Amino acid sequence: MAKLPRFSLAHNETTKKWELKKEGSSEVMKRFATKAAALKGGVLEKAVGGRGSVRIRKRDGKIQEERTYPRSADPRGSKG
């Protein structure tokens, strides 16, 4: 199975926005006014092009959850 690209959604204190970045890169792919706006109805999935793993962080930087798109590609979901 091909390795999925990894992304991170985190709050930037300087810009006061939630930013989606590809892990290992400082380039911001997309900015959101609120975390709720980023998590609403498939917005994150579209932002990563429908393929990838997104680590959603709390304001303090700790990982809150991780979402994989498409869901069928999540290795934790394929219990045999």
Secondary structure, DSSP 4 states (H G I P E B T S, - for coil): -PPPPEEEEEEETTTTEEEEEETT---EEEEESSHHHHHSTTHHHHHTTT-EEEEEE-TTS-EEEEEEESGGG-GGG---
